[in-house]
Amino acid sequence: MRQQDSNEEVDKLRLKVRDLELALGQSNDNLAVTFRLTPVLNNLMGLLLTLPTVTPEMIRQRLEIAADAKVAIHRLRKHIEPWGIKIRSRRNLGYWLEDEDKAKIKTLLANTLEKNAAPAAVQGNSDHDQPPATAGVGNVCC
C-alpha cells in the first residue's frame, strides 16, 4: 500500500511540474498558431525561448518524447526555417536561440496577438506573420 501512495504522489508532482512549465511559457498557444507547430514542437520552441541553453537530456526529460532530441530539433529547425529563425547548437553544450531570433519571435507573436484581437471585419489578409514563400517546404510532422 505504501508503494501505491508513493506512485500517486510522484504522479501529482509531475502534473504540478508540467503546470509550472506551462506557466513559465514552455507551452504557448500563440507559438502554435503563429508558426503552425505541433504540440511537441510548440513545447520545444517554448523551452528554447524560456531557457538560455537546452540540453538533449532536458528535451527528453521535460518534453517526455521518445524520439531522439536531435530529431526533434531537426524537425523544429526545418519548420521555422521560412521565418529566418535559426536554432544554434554546440556539441556538449546544447541548443539555443540567439537574442535577435528571440526578438523576432516575440515580434511575430505580438503581430499574431494584434491580428487575433482585432474584430473580424477589420482583419485583412496581412502577410506580416507569414513566412516568406519557400519552394519545397511542406508540413513537417512531429
C-alpha positions in Angstrom: 0.0 0.0 0.0 2.9 2.3 0.8 4.3 1.9 -2.8 1.0 2.9 -4.3 0.8 6.1 -2.2 4.4 7.0 -3.3 3.5 6.4 -7.0 0.4 8.6 -6.7 2.5 11.4 -5.1 5.1 11.2 -7.9 2.3 11.5 -10.5 0.8 14.5 -8.7 4.3 16.2 -8.6 4.8 15.5 -12.3 1.5 17.3 -13.0 2.5 20.2 -10.9 5.8 20.5 -12.7 4.1 20.4 -16.0 1.7 23.1 -14.9 4.7 25.3 -13.8 6.4 24.8 -17.1 3.2 25.9 -18.9 3.1 28.9 -16.6 6.7 29.8 -17.4 6.0 29.8 -21.1 7.3 26.4 -22.2 4.0 25.8 -24.0 2.5 28.8 -25.7 -0.7 28.6 -27.9 0.4 31.8 -29.7 3.6 30.0 -30.8 1.5 27.1 -32.2 -0.8 29.5 -34.1 2.0 31.8 -35.5 4.3 29.0 -36.6 1.7 26.3 -37.1 3.5 24.0 -34.7 2.5 20.5 -33.5 2.2 20.2 -29.7 5.7 18.6 -29.3 7.3 21.3 -31.5 5.4 24.0 -29.7 6.7 22.8 -26.3 10.2 22.5 -27.7 10.1 26.1 -29.1 8.8 27.3 -25.7 11.6 25.6 -23.9 14.2 27.3 -26.3 12.5 30.7 -25.6 12.5 30.2 -21.9 15.9 28.9 -21.1 19.3 30.2 -22.2 20.6 26.7 -23.3 18.6 23.5 -23.7 20.4 20.1 -23.5 19.3 17.0 -25.3 18.7 15.4 -21.8 16.4 18.3 -20.9 14.4 17.8 -24.1 14.0 14.1 -23.5 13.0 14.5 -19.8 10.9 17.7 -19.9 9.1 17.0 -23.1 8.9 13.3 -22.5 9.5 12.5 -26.1 10.7 9.0 -27.0 12.4 10.2 -30.2 16.0 11.4 -30.1 16.4 15.1 -29.2 18.4 15.6 -32.4 15.4 14.5 -34.5 13.0 16.9 -32.6 15.5 19.8 -33.1 15.9 19.0 -36.8 12.1 19.0 -37.3 11.8 22.3 -35.5 14.6 23.8 -37.5 13.0 22.8 -40.8 9.7 24.1 -39.6 10.9 27.6 -38.6 13.4 28.0 -41.4 11.0 30.0 -43.6 10.9 32.7 -41.0 14.7 33.0 -40.9 15.0 31.8 -37.3 17.9 29.6 -36.6 18.5 27.2 -33.7 22.1 27.2 -32.7 24.0 24.3 -31.2 27.3 23.3 -29.9 28.5 19.8 -29.0 28.5 19.1 -25.3 26.7 22.3 -24.6 23.2 22.1 -26.1 20.8 24.2 -28.3 19.8 27.9 -28.0 18.2 30.8 -29.8 20.2 34.0 -30.3 18.7 37.2 -28.8 17.9 38.5 -32.3 15.9 35.4 -33.1 14.1 35.6 -29.8 13.2 39.2 -30.5 12.0 38.2 -34.0 9.8 35.5 -32.5 8.3 37.9 -29.9 7.5 40.4 -32.7 5.8 37.7 -34.7 3.8 36.7 -31.6 2.8 40.3 -30.9 1.6 40.6 -34.5 -0.4 37.4 -34.2 -2.0 38.7 -30.9 -2.9 42.0 -32.6 -4.4 40.2 -35.5 -6.4 37.9 -33.3 -7.5 40.8 -31.1 -8.9 42.9 -34.0 -12.6 42.5 -34.9 -13.2 40.0 -37.7 -14.5 42.7 -40.0 -11.3 44.8 -39.6 -8.9 41.9 -40.1 -7.4 41.8 -43.5 -5.0 39.5 -45.3 -1.9 40.7 -43.6 1.3 38.9 -44.6 3.4 40.2 -41.7 3.2 37.0 -39.8 3.5 34.7 -42.7 6.8 33.1 -43.7 8.4 34.1 -47.0 7.5 31.8 -49.9 9.9 29.0 -50.0 9.9 26.3 -52.7 9.7 22.8 -51.5 8.9 23.5 -47.8 6.0 21.3 -46.7 4.4 20.5 -43.4 6.7 18.6 -41.1 5.1 16.3 -38.7 6.4 15.6 -35.2 
